[in-house]
Amino acid sequence: MDAAEESLRKSLAVMQSAVEVQGNAVRSLKASGASKPEIDSAIKALSGLKLEKDTIEKQLQAVISGGGGSSSISKEAFRQSVANTLERRLFYIPSFKIYRGVAGLYDYGPPGCAIKSNVLGFWRQHFVLEENMLEVDCPCVTPEIVLKASGHVEKFTDLMVKDEKTGTCYRADHLIKDFCNEKLQKDLSINPEKVAELKHVLAVLDDLSPEELGSKIKEYGITAPDTKNPLSDPYPFNLMFQTSIGPSGLSPGYMRPETAQGIFVNFKDLYYYNGNKLPFAAAQIGQAFRNEISPRQGLLRVREFTLAEIEHFVDPEDKSHPKYSEVANLEFLMFPREDQMSGQSAKRIPLSEAVSKGIVNNETLGYFIGRVYLFLTRLGIDKDRLRFRQHLANEMAHYAADCWDAEIECSYGWIECVGIADRSAYDLRAHSEKSGVPLLAQEKFSEPREVEKLVIAPVKKELGLAFKGNQKKVLEALEAMNEKEALDMKAALELKGEVQFYVCTLEKNLSIKQNMVMISKEKQKEHQRVFTPSVIEPSFGIGRIIYCLFEHSFYTRPSKDGDEQLNVFRFPPLVAPIKCTVFPLVQNQQFEEVAKVISKSLTANGISHKIDITGTSIGKRYARTDELGVPFAVTVDSTSAVTIRERDSKDQVRVPVTEAASVVKGVTDGHSTWEDVWSSFPHHN
Amino acid sequence: MDAAEESLRKSLAVMQSAVEVQGNAVRSLKASGASKPEIDSAIKALSGLKLEKDTIEKQLQAVISGGGGSSSISKEAFRQSVANTLERRLFYIPSFKIYRGVAGLYDYGPPGCAIKSNVLGFWRQHFVLEENMLEVDCPCVTPEIVLKASGHVEKFTDLMVKDEKTGTCYRADHLIKDFCNEKLQKDLSINPEKVAELKHVLAVLDDLSPEELGSKIKEYGITAPDTKNPLSDPYPFNLMFQTSIGPSGLSPGYMRPETAQGIFVNFKDLYYYNGNKLPFAAAQIGQAFRNEISPRQGLLRVREFTLAEIEHFVDPEDKSHPKYSEVANLEFLMFPREDQMSGQSAKRIPLSEAVSKGIVNNETLGYFIGRVYLFLTRLGIDKDRLRFRQHLANEMAHYAADCWDAEIECSYGWIECVGIADRSAYDLRAHSEKSGVPLLAQEKFSEPREVEKLVIAPVKKELGLAFKGNQKKVLEALEAMNEKEALDMKAALELKGEVQFYVCTLEKNLSIKQNMVMISKEKQKEHQRVFTPSVIEPSFGIGRIIYCLFEHSFYTRPSKDGDEQLNVFRFPPLVAPIKCTVFPLVQNQQFEEVAKVISKSLTANGISHKIDITGTSIGKRYARTDELGVPFAVTVDSTSAVTIRERDSKDQVRVPVTEAASVVKGVTDGHSTWEDVWSSFPHHN
């Protein structure tokens, strides 16, 4: 709780008792039959106190709702106006809408689908092609054994409570979160200790056990939001969509919760394909599924989504990256663990500094953080609303070496859109163990290396003489000693010639003499190292990135005559769903012919575009296309030259008909910029 | 059964009895103690007959296995050699291989995944962009109500039988098919009548009811293939993967069996998006699922696959297509229904002729058939092994107006890869009915049209006087009459002044007089037509197309020293997984630097490629890259110029280092051809 809030809550408590005291005073004056002027003056004082209390309440309300009261309202309004535009122009559609939809399932309509396809195309260019990654494409249907090995069958759960009468299900943590937030925001009378407690609960919510969540629900008297019925105890619900493979009903399967497992199980083949060399990366784009208990936050938390995942396999002893220097000089908002713990905020740090100081665990992790930054900002994500947040110790899996989330700020707060984790050897080991197939890499030494190895050589003959039938068990026990045990025995034998040795398979101590075993450290030559590679995994939630892009790209500006606000998406050409519109200025056969010629040439060049031959005013046609985020409009107003208009500046140039398509192609392919066009062609007003 | 087979079977039967007769003769000679020369001569005759029988058997065997005996063996060998190459070079990988896989699930490995991505990219260019289609992207998880409306919950089934002891499941029709084929191919002794019967069963297999299939299984004594146990009666098994949406267990859902339904349920929004104008097409690329009972045929029949579907919505009264003339002159193999019925084979027909003669139902269907032909052949499908086969009446859904499959011939026979169906208004009507949301289009008339309409005007006052409290029910019954009933009543009233009229809500006849109702036909003006659009659906099985492409692209050629056969895929540059390889001729720092410069420039141009700096011989490196279908290889053998080699001709040209990347880009983008390159640069031996 910040200082302002705390001081206001205290003042409010003081003022509240003052109001009560004065109220009592008024009542007792009235009861004692005091004079009218006396009573009036007491009532006036009471009104004054109430007014003061109201003022403090309002200030507190403003502080609580995040810096100025109107901000959270305007956030809500902004989100609504983006959502209205997106839905009206079919960027997305609630799935199966005519059947009243299904929570957490959305379609991409035509412009949304084009944006998704552009984002994925750029992802392939920026990651797969640039790094020569091995892209694979595995099925969504996955047999149970794979997801048992990965831990999803056991651990991919959320805690759920049920309305005890209707059976409606809720996420236990969501109910507690809602309760705490509601209390903190609406109940101004709670004391600072209570405020601190509620805030603490919110902070540790993710770490609470089912029992702890259950007792909080009881303690706070939380009931089912829709019916006020009592709730069951929390219990885990597995978030995977379950199904059955084949007709027998005996082969359970799941719709994959991530695409990564398909890559891990193919490690052996992919390593071979890469010439048995490390490092290399495999990549996959595909659908993933999460049967959310009760989806919220619109497009951000859905039951089916597209993931783009990279698994970069690397020698755990060498996590350098050959192209690291290409990103080392980048500088952007980072939010290391330490800064989060000490209550600071994210700050701009040069990537090279974060890596050299060990804030980021290794070069390869740093390289991918840099590449993700470039990817997101080139798509049009605002760099001032993008930060890389390091996982706190309690957020990270025990096996992970380090983990950073690319978080993008939107009206819902800071949203995790890309996770970049060093998962060490965990996944390959898990599948290796479950399948019995070794998933290993080798490093062949250019020349053999000398290593010291412990050698335990029992002398069979002597053991046989001493222990007869127990000989074999003694021999095995000797060979099973670890280095320390063996060296201790060696020392004792050298000192005393004899030592007591517990053979657990015989459950007794036996006396071992110096002639029964030779223990030594010997130098051996090794020609290679065999090890399980580490994996560094950048994992992209494509739908979340696209939603944030929608918010970061949206703005409004007044129409020409100032009577309305027009919506614009400032998508870069790379992302824009349609690259240009072609209008004849007026309905006219000649102009329409020219428009068709230009359209044909754009199609041949693979430039998505739209012809608009409606008779609507040119201003309305511009407004329509701005709202779809179309960066360029070609207006045909003669048979020799056309006007090309840029969406955001609204600047226009005159270009010969024969050059129109190639100018648009150049500037949408990224081979030229609007500035180049602006300086090469005559301007137009 | 063809004439040759029939005549051979007859000869074989004759020869068989001749052998038997002669065998008996030998035995009776021996029994009667005939002389040795007599017996020897009879035995010699028997051997002669047996030899003749063998010859006939061999001929018959050859005829049965399809034109020459060795052909089916070589088909099998060819398929195996393609499969070996595909699997060894990771074009595909059996999914979850380290867990011993799951039947019917395959991964695309790196080159396969790149080919798939290229095929889909070209599909988008050829269909979506070229036709300005509205592409959408809907979830795979689908609630039950949608698939009830579409008919999948009830009808998307195969008939299954179970091994009564082990519970193993089989497709009933597959068992019968295997039995008949085995009998026809291996049992040479069956008579022509039996052969005809088995062939008839194979022909009508798809139309047999569960009961008919069951009785065939009994009649033929078919048992479980693995155990020889008896089989259950056939019963329907739904092929959709079922799951449950949300945690309650009360919302059944399925993994979609096709992507089309996602488009149909969005018709209303998409029609609005298109400015309420017809025709327009929507398209979708995505995963679809089919829980096959027992998948066979490798990559052709799988449990999860990528579909690319187009739904072209059109006015049922006007199925012309504005771009039809662009494909009308194409000529390719077509196999109309009539020709199939009369036992002819597919023949080359100009598309314009097929449409004008009404063999293809309408222009739009014809247009898409033409576009599909262009799509497939540009990918590299051999036009002589591609045919368009019209569905027979019994194959087509009752509502379909016409349906053609693009079938591609491969080692498995003719495989349906694209279906192009005119589904009339069926799907939109089904969803409209189930959801209660009208899915309609309007045609506004440029000027109002006059139409004759029936008007039934009951006279309330007279009805009230005559029927008192029943007045309302009589009035409703009168208004509910159809045109014929009303006109009959009008005629009767004019003739007799009175008529008996059965009011079903009152369950009695009443007497209606001429003054109680006025019936007339009036001319009215209509301003628009409201109707359910027809939909023409081209639906592409991407995995099947890719598999056929593998077979059509594969060939072998001897290595330089002739000691082995090398594999080559002749993928066109458009499809090739990697567009070029860059080799330094020998391991050498300077050459490697040049290779890196060229590689960087290729990456910047978006050209997928591979550097091979191993010291392997140049011949081996070419062989490796030919086997991946890489069309061009750039060999660096100086710092100023390189050699570019074309895969199939093995021709080589000398190109300056600075131009290497742009030459490769031009010829892979399709902006130039190898012939252009060949004529512009010096040749190299």
Interface residues (C-beta under 8 A of the other chain):
Chain A: R89 L90 I93 S95 F96 K97 I98 Y99 V102 A103 L105 Y106 D107 Y108 G109 P110 G112 C113 A114 K116 S117 R124 Q125 L129 E130 N132 L134 E135 V136 D137 C138 P139 C140 V141 T142 P143 I145 V146 M160 G167 T168 C169 F237 F241 Q242 T243 S244 I245 G246 P247 S248 S251 G253 M255 G262 V265 N266 K268 D269 L270 Y273 G275 Q287 F289 N291 E292 I293 S294 R303 E304 H431 K434 S435 V437 L439 T603 G606 S608 K610 T614
Chain B: R89 L90 I93 S95 F96 K97 I98 Y99 V102 A103 L105 Y106 D107 Y108 G109 P110 G112 C113 A114 K116 S117 R124 Q125 L129 E130 N132 L134 E135 V136 D137 C138 P139 C140 V141 T142 P143 I145 V146 M160 G167 T168 C169 F237 F241 Q242 T243 S244 I245 G246 P247 S248 S251 G253 M255 G262 V265 N266 K268 D269 L270 Y273 G275 Q287 F289 N291 E292 I293 S294 R303 E304 H431 K434 S435 V437 L439 T603 G606 S608 K610 T614
